[in-house]
Amino acid sequence: MDTDGTAAGGWEEIIRGLIARATESAPTEPGVYRMPCGECVVDFFITAEGEEHWLVAGDERSYTRETVAIA
């Protein structure tokens, strides 16, 4: 047990649950969205092949729904 009385795996389950809820509530319609931090903006679009892409302003990488939800 941790010092706060929770099992070590308990926090992992809590965090996984938070990520799952954020992933499920992520936008499904392409567009430009402001992240919860209020400073970052993501451009969500779907390619002709049906792949989702999430672009963060100022970052050359493309992200997935899950990585955006974690952020």
PDB file of N, H, CA, C and O in Angstrom:
ATOM      1  N   MET A   1       0.830  -1.187   0.000  1.00  0.00           N
ATOM      2  CA  MET A   1       0.000   0.000   0.000  1.00  0.00           C
ATOM      3  C   MET A   1       0.871   1.246   0.000  1.00  0.00           C
ATOM      4  O   MET A   1       1.960   1.266   0.574  1.00  0.00           O
ATOM      5  N   ASP A   2       0.365   2.287  -0.659  1.00  0.00           N
ATOM      6  H   ASP A   2      -0.519   2.271  -1.126  1.00  0.00           H
ATOM      7  CA  ASP A   2       1.037   3.582  -0.635  1.00  0.00           C
ATOM      8  C   ASP A   2       0.744   4.267   0.695  1.00  0.00           C
ATOM      9  O   ASP A   2      -0.081   3.800   1.480  1.00  0.00           O
ATOM     10  N   THR A   3       1.424   5.369   0.934  1.00  0.00           N
ATOM     11  H   THR A   3       2.094   5.748   0.297  1.00  0.00           H
ATOM     12  CA  THR A   3       1.230   6.096   2.189  1.00  0.00           C
ATOM     13  C   THR A   3      -0.174   6.672   2.331  1.00  0.00           C
ATOM     14  O   THR A   3      -0.622   6.948   3.444  1.00  0.00           O
ATOM     15  N   ASP A   4      -0.869   6.854   1.211  1.00  0.00           N
ATOM     16  H   ASP A   4      -0.504   6.629   0.307  1.00  0.00           H
ATOM     17  CA  ASP A   4      -2.232   7.400   1.307  1.00  0.00           C
ATOM     18  C   ASP A   4      -3.287   6.301   1.415  1.00  0.00           C
ATOM     19  O   ASP A   4      -4.483   6.591   1.425  1.00  0.00           O
ATOM     20  N   GLY A   5      -2.854   5.045   1.495  1.00  0.00           N
ATOM     21  H   GLY A   5      -1.882   4.809   1.487  1.00  0.00           H
ATOM     22  CA  GLY A   5      -3.788   3.949   1.694  1.00  0.00           C
ATOM     23  C   GLY A   5      -4.293   3.295   0.421  1.00  0.00           C
ATOM     24  O   GLY A   5      -5.080   2.351   0.500  1.00  0.00           O
ATOM     25  N   THR A   6      -3.873   3.758  -0.747  1.00  0.00           N
ATOM     26  H   THR A   6      -3.234   4.525  -0.810  1.00  0.00           H
ATOM     27  CA  THR A   6      -4.311   3.140  -1.991  1.00  0.00           C
ATOM     28  C   THR A   6      -3.284   2.127  -2.451  1.00  0.00           C
ATOM     29  O   THR A   6      -2.088   2.269  -2.195  1.00  0.00           O
ATOM     30  N   ALA A   7      -3.760   1.117  -3.123  1.00  0.00           N
ATOM     31  H   ALA A   7      -4.732   1.002  -3.330  1.00  0.00           H
ATOM     32  CA  ALA A   7      -2.855   0.133  -3.691  1.00  0.00           C
ATOM     33  C   ALA A   7      -2.128   0.787  -4.860  1.00  0.00           C
ATOM     34  O   ALA A   7      -2.681   1.653  -5.538  1.00  0.00           O
ATOM     35  N   ALA A   8      -0.895   0.372  -5.090  1.00  0.00           N
ATOM     36  H   ALA A   8      -0.445  -0.331  -4.540  1.00  0.00           H
ATOM     37  CA  ALA A   8      -0.086   0.983  -6.154  1.00  0.00           C
ATOM     38  C   ALA A   8      -0.803   0.932  -7.494  1.00  0.00           C
ATOM     39  O   ALA A   8      -0.718   1.884  -8.271  1.00  0.00           O
ATOM     40  N   GLY A   9      -1.500  -0.144  -7.779  1.00  0.00           N
ATOM     41  H   GLY A   9      -1.570  -0.917  -7.148  1.00  0.00           H
ATOM     42  CA  GLY A   9      -2.226  -0.266  -9.043  1.00  0.00           C
ATOM     43  C   GLY A   9      -3.464   0.603  -9.107  1.00  0.00           C
ATOM     44  O   GLY A   9      -4.000   0.836 -10.191  1.00  0.00           O
ATOM     45  N   GLY A  10      -3.931   1.091  -7.958  1.00  0.00           N
ATOM     46  H   GLY A  10      -3.496   0.901  -7.078  1.00  0.00           H
ATOM     47  CA  GLY A  10      -5.134   1.918  -7.921  1.00  0.00           C
ATOM     48  C   GLY A  10      -4.978   3.211  -8.682  1.00  0.00           C
ATOM     49  O   GLY A  10      -5.884   3.618  -9.409  1.00  0.00           O
ATOM     50  N   TRP A  11      -3.839   3.864  -8.524  1.00  0.00           N
ATOM     51  H   TRP A  11      -3.103   3.533  -7.933  1.00  0.00           H
ATOM     52  CA  TRP A  11      -3.593   5.109  -9.246  1.00  0.00           C
ATOM     53  C   TRP A  11      -3.516   4.870 -10.737  1.00  0.00           C
ATOM     54  O   TRP A  11      -3.997   5.681 -11.529  1.00  0.00           O
ATOM     55  N   GLU A  12      -2.911   3.757 -11.122  1.00  0.00           N
ATOM     56  H   GLU A  12      -2.521   3.098 -10.479  1.00  0.00           H
ATOM     57  CA  GLU A  12      -2.816   3.442 -12.550  1.00  0.00           C
ATOM     58  C   GLU A  12      -4.198   3.273 -13.153  1.00  0.00           C
ATOM     59  O   GLU A  12      -4.457   3.750 -14.258  1.00  0.00           O
ATOM     60  N   GLU A  13      -5.089   2.596 -12.439  1.00  0.00           N
ATOM     61  H   GLU A  13      -4.880   2.208 -11.541  1.00  0.00           H
ATOM     62  CA  GLU A  13      -6.463   2.417 -12.924  1.00  0.00           C
ATOM     63  C   GLU A  13      -7.190   3.752 -13.019  1.00  0.00           C
ATOM     64  O   GLU A  13      -7.936   3.993 -13.968  1.00  0.00           O
ATOM     65  N   ILE A  14      -6.973   4.613 -12.038  1.00  0.00           N
ATOM     66  H   ILE A  14      -6.367   4.417 -11.267  1.00  0.00           H
ATOM     67  CA  ILE A  14      -7.611   5.935 -12.049  1.00  0.00           C
ATOM     68  C   ILE A  14      -7.146   6.728 -13.256  1.00  0.00           C
ATOM     69  O   ILE A  14      -7.957   7.329 -13.960  1.00  0.00           O
ATOM     70  N   ILE A  15      -5.844   6.732 -13.498  1.00  0.00           N
ATOM     71  H   ILE A  15      -5.184   6.244 -12.926  1.00  0.00           H
ATOM     72  CA  ILE A  15      -5.290   7.482 -14.627  1.00  0.00           C
ATOM     73  C   ILE A  15      -5.778   6.906 -15.942  1.00  0.00           C
ATOM     74  O   ILE A  15      -6.135   7.657 -16.850  1.00  0.00           O
ATOM     75  N   ARG A  16      -5.800   5.586 -16.062  1.00  0.00           N
ATOM     76  H   ARG A  16      -5.510   4.975 -15.325  1.00  0.00           H
ATOM     77  CA  ARG A  16      -6.312   4.962 -17.297  1.00  0.00           C
ATOM     78  C   ARG A  16      -7.773   5.328 -17.528  1.00  0.00           C
ATOM     79  O   ARG A  16      -8.186   5.549 -18.667  1.00  0.00           O
ATOM     80  N   GLY A  17      -8.549   5.393 -16.465  1.00  0.00           N
ATOM     81  H   GLY A  17      -8.214   5.214 -15.540  1.00  0.00           H
ATOM     82  CA  GLY A  17      -9.952   5.781 -16.586  1.00  0.00           C
ATOM     83  C   GLY A  17     -10.106   7.217 -17.061  1.00  0.00           C
ATOM     84  O   GLY A  17     -10.955   7.511 -17.903  1.00  0.00           O
ATOM     85  N   LEU A  18      -9.281   8.116 -16.519  1.00  0.00           N
ATOM     86  H   LEU A  18      -8.591   7.877 -15.835  1.00  0.00           H
ATOM     87  CA  LEU A  18      -9.320   9.514 -16.949  1.00  0.00           C
ATOM     88  C   LEU A  18      -8.959   9.641 -18.422  1.00  0.00           C
ATOM     89  O   LEU A  18      -9.599  10.394 -19.155  1.00  0.00           O
ATOM     90  N   ILE A  19      -7.941   8.911 -18.858  1.00  0.00           N
ATOM     91  H   ILE A  19      -7.421   8.300 -18.262  1.00  0.00           H
ATOM     92  CA  ILE A  19      -7.532   8.952 -20.268  1.00  0.00           C
ATOM     93  C   ILE A  19      -8.631   8.390 -21.152  1.00  0.00           C
ATOM     94  O   ILE A  19      -8.915   8.948 -22.212  1.00  0.00           O
ATOM     95  N   ALA A  20      -9.256   7.292 -20.732  1.00  0.00           N
ATOM     96  H   ALA A  20      -9.026   6.839 -19.871  1.00  0.00           H
ATOM     97  CA  ALA A  20     -10.332   6.680 -21.526  1.00  0.00           C
ATOM     98  C   ALA A  20     -11.502   7.648 -21.684  1.00  0.00           C
ATOM     99  O   ALA A  20     -12.049   7.780 -22.779  1.00  0.00           O
ATOM    100  N   ARG A  21     -11.890   8.325 -20.607  1.00  0.00           N
ATOM    101  H   ARG A  21     -11.445   8.219 -19.718  1.00  0.00           H
ATOM    102  CA  ARG A  21     -12.997   9.293 -20.696  1.00  0.00           C
ATOM    103  C   ARG A  21     -12.627  10.464 -21.607  1.00  0.00           C
ATOM    104  O   ARG A  21     -13.450  10.915 -22.403  1.00  0.00           O
ATOM    105  N   ALA A  22     -11.396  10.955 -21.492  1.00  0.00           N
ATOM    106  H   ALA A  22     -10.727  10.588 -20.845  1.00  0.00           H
ATOM    107  CA  ALA A  22     -10.968  12.066 -22.344  1.00  0.00           C
ATOM    108  C   ALA A  22     -10.925  11.637 -23.805  1.00  0.00           C
ATOM    109  O   ALA A  22     -11.274  12.414 -24.694  1.00  0.00           O
ATOM    110  N   THR A  23     -10.496  10.398 -24.056  1.00  0.00           N
ATOM    111  H   THR A  23     -10.212   9.767 -23.334  1.00  0.00           H
ATOM    112  CA  THR A  23     -10.434   9.885 -25.427  1.00  0.00           C
ATOM    113  C   THR A  23     -11.839   9.788 -26.020  1.00  0.00           C
ATOM    114  O   THR A  23     -12.065  10.170 -27.168  1.00  0.00           O
ATOM    115  N   GLU A  24     -12.777   9.275 -25.229  1.00  0.00           N
ATOM    116  H   GLU A  24     -12.594   8.965 -24.296  1.00  0.00           H
ATOM    117  CA  GLU A  24     -14.156   9.131 -25.696  1.00  0.00           C
ATOM    118  C   GLU A  24     -14.822  10.481 -25.952  1.00  0.00           C
ATOM    119  O   GLU A  24     -15.668  10.604 -26.838  1.00  0.00           O
ATOM    120  N   SER A  25     -14.439  11.487 -25.176  1.00  0.00           N
ATOM    121  H   SER A  25     -13.752  11.387 -24.457  1.00  0.00           H
ATOM    122  CA  SER A  25     -15.090  12.791 -25.327  1.00  0.00           C
ATOM    123  C   SER A  25     -14.358  13.705 -26.310  1.00  0.00           C
ATOM    124  O   SER A  25     -14.783  14.838 -26.536  1.00  0.00           O
ATOM    125  N   ALA A  26     -13.259  13.218 -26.896  1.00  0.00           N
ATOM    126  H   ALA A  26     -12.914  12.298 -26.713  1.00  0.00           H
ATOM    127  CA  ALA A  26     -12.521  14.026 -27.881  1.00  0.00           C
ATOM    128  C   ALA A  26     -13.414  14.277 -29.091  1.00  0.00           C
ATOM    129  O   ALA A  26     -14.265  13.448 -29.414  1.00  0.00           O
ATOM    130  N   PRO A  27     -13.232  15.398 -29.754  1.00  0.00           N
ATOM    131  CA  PRO A  27     -14.066  15.725 -30.916  1.00  0.00           C
ATOM    132  C   PRO A  27     -14.031  14.635 -31.986  1.00  0.00           C
ATOM    133  O   PRO A  27     -13.017  13.966 -32.181  1.00  0.00           O
ATOM    134  N   THR A  28     -15.145  14.477 -32.663  1.00  0.00           N
ATOM    135  H   THR A  28     -15.969  15.021 -32.505  1.00  0.00           H
ATOM    136  CA  THR A  28     -15.224  13.519 -33.766  1.00  0.00           C
ATOM    137  C   THR A  28     -15.392  14.232 -35.100  1.00  0.00           C
ATOM    138  O   THR A  28     -15.252  13.615 -36.156  1.00  0.00           O
ATOM    139  N   GLU A  29     -15.690  15.522 -35.059  1.00  0.00           N
ATOM    140  H   GLU A  29     -15.804  16.023 -34.202  1.00  0.00           H
ATOM    141  CA  GLU A  29     -15.840  16.317 -36.275  1.00  0.00           C
ATOM    142  C   GLU A  29     -14.538  17.070 -36.544  1.00  0.00           C
ATOM    143  O   GLU A  29     -14.010  17.721 -35.642  1.00  0.00           O
ATOM    144  N   PRO A  30     -14.018  16.993 -37.751  1.00  0.00           N
ATOM    145  CA  PRO A  30     -12.794  17.743 -38.074  1.00  0.00           C
ATOM    146  C   PRO A  30     -12.971  19.230 -37.795  1.00  0.00           C
ATOM    147  O   PRO A  30     -14.050  19.794 -37.980  1.00  0.00           O
ATOM    148  N   GLY A  31     -11.885  19.845 -37.347  1.00  0.00           N
ATOM    149  H   GLY A  31     -11.009  19.387 -37.197  1.00  0.00           H
ATOM    150  CA  GLY A  31     -11.911  21.272 -37.056  1.00  0.00           C
ATOM    151  C   GLY A  31     -10.714  21.671 -36.223  1.00  0.00           C
ATOM    152  O   GLY A  31      -9.818  20.866 -35.972  1.00  0.00           O
ATOM    153  N   VAL A  32     -10.708  22.920 -35.799  1.00  0.00           N
ATOM    154  H   VAL A  32     -11.437  23.574 -36.004  1.00  0.00           H
ATOM    155  CA  VAL A  32      -9.652  23.444 -34.950  1.00  0.00           C
ATOM    156  C   VAL A  32     -10.228  23.572 -33.545  1.00  0.00           C
ATOM    157  O   VAL A  32     -11.291  24.161 -33.351  1.00  0.00           O
ATOM    158  N   TYR A  33      -9.513  23.014 -32.567  1.00  0.00           N
ATOM    159  H   TYR A  33      -8.649  22.536 -32.725  1.00  0.00           H
ATOM    160  CA  TYR A  33     -10.002  22.981 -31.195  1.00  0.00           C
ATOM    161  C   TYR A  33      -8.945  23.497 -30.232  1.00  0.00           C
ATOM    162  O   TYR A  33      -7.750  23.284 -30.437  1.00  0.00           O
ATOM    163  N   ARG A  34      -9.389  24.179 -29.178  1.00  0.00           N
ATOM    164  H   ARG A  34     -10.360  24.353 -29.012  1.00  0.00           H
ATOM    165  CA  ARG A  34      -8.503  24.650 -28.123  1.00  0.00           C
ATOM    166  C   ARG A  34      -8.395  23.543 -27.076  1.00  0.00           C
ATOM    167  O   ARG A  34      -9.399  22.952 -26.678  1.00  0.00           O
ATOM    168  N   MET A  35      -7.167  23.271 -26.635  1.00  0.00           N
ATOM    169  H   MET A  35      -6.352  23.751 -26.958  1.00  0.00           H
ATOM    170  CA  MET A  35      -6.926  22.257 -25.613  1.00  0.00           C
ATOM    171  C   MET A  35      -7.377  22.788 -24.256  1.00  0.00           C
ATOM    172  O   MET A  35      -7.499  23.999 -24.073  1.00  0.00           O
ATOM    173  N   PRO A  36      -7.626  21.886 -23.303  1.00  0.00           N
ATOM    174  CA  PRO A  36      -8.077  22.317 -21.972  1.00  0.00           C
ATOM    175  C   PRO A  36      -7.128  23.304 -21.283  1.00  0.00           C
ATOM    176  O   PRO A  36      -7.572  24.094 -20.450  1.00  0.00           O
ATOM    177  N   CYS A  37      -5.842  23.275 -21.611  1.00  0.00           N
ATOM    178  H   CYS A  37      -5.481  22.634 -22.288  1.00  0.00           H
ATOM    179  CA  CYS A  37      -4.897  24.206 -20.989  1.00  0.00           C
ATOM    180  C   CYS A  37      -5.224  25.647 -21.373  1.00  0.00           C
ATOM    181  O   CYS A  37      -4.829  26.587 -20.683  1.00  0.00           O
ATOM    182  N   GLY A  38      -5.950  25.813 -22.481  1.00  0.00           N
ATOM    183  H   GLY A  38      -6.271  25.049 -23.042  1.00  0.00           H
ATOM    184  CA  GLY A  38      -6.337  27.141 -22.926  1.00  0.00           C
ATOM    185  C   GLY A  38      -5.312  27.820 -23.808  1.00  0.00           C
ATOM    186  O   GLY A  38      -5.600  28.864 -24.395  1.00  0.00           O
ATOM    187  N   GLU A  39      -4.126  27.253 -23.916  1.00  0.00           N
ATOM    188  H   GLU A  39      -3.893  26.406 -23.440  1.00  0.00           H
ATOM    189  CA  GLU A  39      -3.072  27.864 -24.712  1.00  0.00           C
ATOM    190  C   GLU A  39      -2.821  27.141 -26.029  1.00  0.00           C
ATOM    191  O   GLU A  39      -2.508  27.778 -27.034  1.00  0.00           O
ATOM    192  N   CYS A  40      -2.956  25.827 -26.033  1.00  0.00           N
ATOM    193  H   CYS A  40      -3.211  25.309 -25.217  1.00  0.00           H
ATOM    194  CA  CYS A  40      -2.660  25.024 -27.228  1.00  0.00           C
ATOM    195  C   CYS A  40      -3.895  24.881 -28.103  1.00  0.00           C
ATOM    196  O   CYS A  40      -5.025  24.843 -27.618  1.00  0.00           O
ATOM    197  N   VAL A  41      -3.649  24.801 -29.400  1.00  0.00           N
ATOM    198  H   VAL A  41      -2.730  24.832 -29.794  1.00  0.00           H
ATOM    199  CA  VAL A  41      -4.716  24.601 -30.371  1.00  0.00           C
ATOM    200  C   VAL A  41      -4.347  23.397 -31.219  1.00  0.00           C
ATOM    201  O   VAL A  41      -3.196  23.256 -31.632  1.00  0.00           O
ATOM    202  N   VAL A  42      -5.330  22.514 -31.486  1.00  0.00           N
ATOM    203  H   VAL A  42      -6.265  22.628 -31.150  1.00  0.00           H
ATOM    204  CA  VAL A  42      -5.092  21.364 -32.351  1.00  0.00           C
ATOM    205  C   VAL A  42      -5.991  21.460 -33.574  1.00  0.00           C
ATOM    206  O   VAL A  42      -7.133  21.914 -33.497  1.00  0.00           O
ATOM    207  N   ASP A  43      -5.453  21.026 -34.692  1.00  0.00           N
ATOM    208  H   ASP A  43      -4.525  20.657 -34.754  1.00  0.00           H
ATOM    209  CA  ASP A  43      -6.198  20.951 -35.947  1.00  0.00           C
ATOM    210  C   ASP A  43      -6.460  19.480 -36.202  1.00  0.00           C
ATOM    211  O   ASP A  43      -5.531  18.719 -36.475  1.00  0.00           O
ATOM    212  N   PHE A  44      -7.710  19.078 -36.116  1.00  0.00           N
ATOM    213  H   PHE A  44      -8.464  19.696 -35.894  1.00  0.00           H
ATOM    214  CA  PHE A  44      -8.108  17.686 -36.302  1.00  0.00           C
ATOM    215  C   PHE A  44      -8.670  17.534 -37.703  1.00  0.00           C
ATOM    216  O   PHE A  44      -9.587  18.255 -38.096  1.00  0.00           O
ATOM    217  N   PHE A  45      -8.108  16.577 -38.467  1.00  0.00           N
ATOM    218  H   PHE A  45      -7.364  15.991 -38.148  1.00  0.00           H
ATOM    219  CA  PHE A  45      -8.643  16.294 -39.794  1.00  0.00           C
ATOM    220  C   PHE A  45      -8.511  14.819 -40.108  1.00  0.00           C
ATOM    221  O   PHE A  45      -7.744  14.102 -39.465  1.00  0.00           O
ATOM    222  N   ILE A  46      -9.253  14.375 -41.087  1.00  0.00           N
ATOM    223  H   ILE A  46      -9.876  14.957 -41.610  1.00  0.00           H
ATOM    224  CA  ILE A  46      -9.250  12.984 -41.524  1.00  0.00           C
ATOM    225  C   ILE A  46      -8.764  12.948 -42.964  1.00  0.00           C
ATOM    226  O   ILE A  46      -9.285  13.662 -43.822  1.00  0.00           O
ATOM    227  N   THR A  47      -7.755  12.106 -43.227  1.00  0.00           N
ATOM    228  H   THR A  47      -7.332  11.526 -42.530  1.00  0.00           H
ATOM    229  CA  THR A  47      -7.192  12.015 -44.576  1.00  0.00           C
ATOM    230  C   THR A  47      -8.147  11.259 -45.495  1.00  0.00           C
ATOM    231  O   THR A  47      -9.132  10.677 -45.041  1.00  0.00           O
ATOM    232  N   ALA A  48      -7.842  11.276 -46.789  1.00  0.00           N
ATOM    233  H   ALA A  48      -7.042  11.749 -47.157  1.00  0.00           H
ATOM    234  CA  ALA A  48      -8.650  10.548 -47.774  1.00  0.00           C
ATOM    235  C   ALA A  48      -8.668   9.042 -47.479  1.00  0.00           C
ATOM    236  O   ALA A  48      -9.601   8.335 -47.859  1.00  0.00           O
ATOM    237  N   GLU A  49      -7.618   8.566 -46.795  1.00  0.00           N
ATOM    238  H   GLU A  49      -6.859   9.141 -46.487  1.00  0.00           H
ATOM    239  CA  GLU A  49      -7.536   7.148 -46.432  1.00  0.00           C
ATOM    240  C   GLU A  49      -8.314   6.834 -45.151  1.00  0.00           C
ATOM    241  O   GLU A  49      -8.379   5.678 -44.734  1.00  0.00           O
ATOM    242  N   GLY A  50      -8.903   7.860 -44.527  1.00  0.00           N
ATOM    243  H   GLY A  50      -8.849   8.799 -44.866  1.00  0.00           H
ATOM    244  CA  GLY A  50      -9.687   7.661 -43.325  1.00  0.00           C
ATOM    245  C   GLY A  50      -8.883   7.704 -42.033  1.00  0.00           C
ATOM    246  O   GLY A  50      -9.401   7.346 -40.975  1.00  0.00           O
ATOM    247  N   GLU A  51      -7.628   8.136 -42.101  1.00  0.00           N
ATOM    248  H   GLU A  51      -7.207   8.427 -42.960  1.00  0.00           H
ATOM    249  CA  GLU A  51      -6.790   8.215 -40.903  1.00  0.00           C
ATOM    250  C   GLU A  51      -6.978   9.562 -40.212  1.00  0.00           C
ATOM    251  O   GLU A  51      -7.010  10.606 -40.863  1.00  0.00           O
ATOM    252  N   GLU A  52      -7.101   9.525 -38.880  1.00  0.00           N
ATOM    253  H   GLU A  52      -7.075   8.676 -38.351  1.00  0.00           H
ATOM    254  CA  GLU A  52      -7.208  10.753 -38.104  1.00  0.00           C
ATOM    255  C   GLU A  52      -5.818  11.350 -37.906  1.00  0.00           C
ATOM    256  O   GLU A  52      -4.849  10.629 -37.667  1.00  0.00           O
ATOM    257  N   HIS A  53      -5.733  12.661 -38.007  1.00  0.00           N
ATOM    258  H   HIS A  53      -6.520  13.246 -38.200  1.00  0.00           H
ATOM    259  CA  HIS A  53      -4.501  13.383 -37.707  1.00  0.00           C
ATOM    260  C   HIS A  53      -4.850  14.559 -36.813  1.00  0.00           C
ATOM    261  O   HIS A  53      -5.833  15.265 -37.036  1.00  0.00           O
ATOM    262  N   TRP A  54      -4.019  14.751 -35.793  1.00  0.00           N
ATOM    263  H   TRP A  54      -3.220  14.177 -35.612  1.00  0.00           H
ATOM    264  CA  TRP A  54      -4.187  15.846 -34.849  1.00  0.00           C
ATOM    265  C   TRP A  54      -2.887  16.627 -34.873  1.00  0.00           C
ATOM    266  O   TRP A  54      -1.849  16.125 -34.442  1.00  0.00           O
ATOM    267  N   LEU A  55      -2.939  17.839 -35.369  1.00  0.00           N
ATOM    268  H   LEU A  55      -3.783  18.247 -35.719  1.00  0.00           H
ATOM    269  CA  LEU A  55      -1.749  18.672 -35.465  1.00  0.00           C
ATOM    270  C   LEU A  55      -1.791  19.764 -34.408  1.00  0.00           C
ATOM    271  O   LEU A  55      -2.800  20.450 -34.243  1.00  0.00           O
ATOM    272  N   VAL A  56      -0.686  19.913 -33.697  1.00  0.00           N
ATOM    273  H   VAL A  56       0.133  19.356 -33.831  1.00  0.00           H
ATOM    274  CA  VAL A  56      -0.569  20.950 -32.671  1.00  0.00           C
ATOM    275  C   VAL A  56       0.230  22.097 -33.272  1.00  0.00           C
ATOM    276  O   VAL A  56       1.294  21.885 -33.855  1.00  0.00           O
ATOM    277  N   ALA A  57      -0.284  23.306 -33.128  1.00  0.00           N
ATOM    278  H   ALA A  57      -1.148  23.478 -32.654  1.00  0.00           H
ATOM    279  CA  ALA A  57       0.397  24.481 -33.678  1.00  0.00           C
ATOM    280  C   ALA A  57       1.825  24.559 -33.145  1.00  0.00           C
ATOM    281  O   ALA A  57       2.058  24.450 -31.941  1.00  0.00           O
ATOM    282  N   GLY A  58       2.779  24.751 -34.063  1.00  0.00           N
ATOM    283  H   GLY A  58       2.590  24.840 -35.041  1.00  0.00           H
ATOM    284  CA  GLY A  58       4.174  24.864 -33.685  1.00  0.00           C
ATOM    285  C   GLY A  58       4.901  23.548 -33.519  1.00  0.00           C
ATOM    286  O   GLY A  58       6.081  23.541 -33.167  1.00  0.00           O
ATOM    287  N   ASP A  59       4.227  22.429 -33.764  1.00  0.00           N
ATOM    288  H   ASP A  59       3.269  22.435 -34.050  1.00  0.00           H
ATOM    289  CA  ASP A  59       4.840  21.104 -33.620  1.00  0.00           C
ATOM    290  C   ASP A  59       4.697  20.367 -34.944  1.00  0.00           C
ATOM    291  O   ASP A  59       3.596  20.278 -35.488  1.00  0.00           O
ATOM    292  N   GLU A  60       5.781  19.847 -35.458  1.00  0.00           N
ATOM    293  H   GLU A  60       6.675  19.919 -35.016  1.00  0.00           H
ATOM    294  CA  GLU A  60       5.751  19.187 -36.765  1.00  0.00           C
ATOM    295  C   GLU A  60       5.161  17.784 -36.729  1.00  0.00           C
ATOM    296  O   GLU A  60       4.810  17.235 -37.774  1.00  0.00           O
ATOM    297  N   ARG A  61       5.046  17.197 -35.536  1.00  0.00           N
ATOM    298  H   ARG A  61       5.331  17.643 -34.688  1.00  0.00           H
ATOM    299  CA  ARG A  61       4.537  15.825 -35.424  1.00  0.00           C
ATOM    300  C   ARG A  61       3.017  15.792 -35.526  1.00  0.00           C
ATOM    301  O   ARG A  61       2.341  16.781 -35.243  1.00  0.00           O
ATOM    302  N   SER A  62       2.495  14.648 -35.932  1.00  0.00           N
ATOM    303  H   SER A  62       3.045  13.844 -36.162  1.00  0.00           H
ATOM    304  CA  SER A  62       1.063  14.400 -35.953  1.00  0.00           C
ATOM    305  C   SER A  62       0.737  13.492 -34.770  1.00  0.00           C
ATOM    306  O   SER A  62       1.486  12.562 -34.470  1.00  0.00           O
ATOM    307  N   TYR A  63      -0.360  13.758 -34.112  1.00  0.00           N
ATOM    308  H   TYR A  63      -0.969  14.513 -34.356  1.00  0.00           H
ATOM    309  CA  TYR A  63      -0.733  13.002 -32.931  1.00  0.00           C
ATOM    310  C   TYR A  63      -1.977  12.160 -33.197  1.00  0.00           C
ATOM    311  O   TYR A  63      -2.634  12.313 -34.227  1.00  0.00           O
ATOM    312  N   THR A  64      -2.291  11.270 -32.254  1.00  0.00           N
ATOM    313  H   THR A  64      -1.757  11.146 -31.418  1.00  0.00           H
ATOM    314  CA  THR A  64      -3.491  10.443 -32.324  1.00  0.00           C
ATOM    315  C   THR A  64      -4.504  10.958 -31.306  1.00  0.00           C
ATOM    316  O   THR A  64      -4.187  11.792 -30.457  1.00  0.00           O
ATOM    317  N   ARG A  65      -5.702  10.456 -31.406  1.00  0.00           N
ATOM    318  H   ARG A  65      -5.960   9.778 -32.095  1.00  0.00           H
ATOM    319  CA  ARG A  65      -6.749  10.820 -30.446  1.00  0.00           C
ATOM    320  C   ARG A  65      -6.285  10.535 -29.020  1.00  0.00           C
ATOM    321  O   ARG A  65      -6.523  11.338 -28.118  1.00  0.00           O
ATOM    322  N   GLU A  66      -5.628   9.404 -28.813  1.00  0.00           N
ATOM    323  H   GLU A  66      -5.434   8.751 -29.545  1.00  0.00           H
ATOM    324  CA  GLU A  66      -5.181   9.018 -27.473  1.00  0.00           C
ATOM    325  C   GLU A  66      -4.100   9.965 -26.940  1.00  0.00           C
ATOM    326  O   GLU A  66      -4.140  10.357 -25.773  1.00  0.00           O
ATOM    327  N   THR A  67      -3.129  10.335 -27.795  1.00  0.00           N
ATOM    328  H   THR A  67      -3.097  10.017 -28.742  1.00  0.00           H
ATOM    329  CA  THR A  67      -2.060  11.205 -27.308  1.00  0.00           C
ATOM    330  C   THR A  67      -2.588  12.605 -27.013  1.00  0.00           C
ATOM    331  O   THR A  67      -2.093  13.266 -26.100  1.00  0.00           O
ATOM    332  N   VAL A  68      -3.569  13.063 -27.755  1.00  0.00           N
ATOM    333  H   VAL A  68      -3.971  12.526 -28.497  1.00  0.00           H
ATOM    334  CA  VAL A  68      -4.166  14.372 -27.482  1.00  0.00           C
ATOM    335  C   VAL A  68      -4.956  14.306 -26.172  1.00  0.00           C
ATOM    336  O   VAL A  68      -4.935  15.252 -25.385  1.00  0.00           O
ATOM    337  N   ALA A  69      -5.645  13.200 -25.943  1.00  0.00           N
ATOM    338  H   ALA A  69      -5.662  12.431 -26.583  1.00  0.00           H
ATOM    339  CA  ALA A  69      -6.422  13.042 -24.699  1.00  0.00           C
ATOM    340  C   ALA A  69      -5.510  13.026 -23.488  1.00  0.00           C
ATOM    341  O   ALA A  69      -5.861  13.573 -22.442  1.00  0.00           O
ATOM    342  N   ILE A  70      -4.343  12.408 -23.612  1.00  0.00           N
ATOM    343  H   ILE A  70      -4.058  11.964 -24.462  1.00  0.00           H
ATOM    344  CA  ILE A  70      -3.398  12.353 -22.507  1.00  0.00           C
ATOM    345  C   ILE A  70      -2.869  13.739 -22.184  1.00  0.00           C
ATOM    346  O   ILE A  70      -2.689  14.095 -21.020  1.00  0.00           O
ATOM    347  N   ALA A  71      -2.624  14.516 -23.233  1.00  0.00           N
ATOM    348  H   ALA A  71      -2.771  14.227 -24.179  1.00  0.00           H
ATOM    349  CA  ALA A  71      -2.098  15.872 -23.030  1.00  0.00           C
ATOM    350  C   ALA A  71      -3.127  16.737 -22.348  1.00  0.00           C
ATOM    351  O   ALA A  71      -2.873  17.914 -22.090  1.00  0.00           O
TER     352      ALA A  71
END
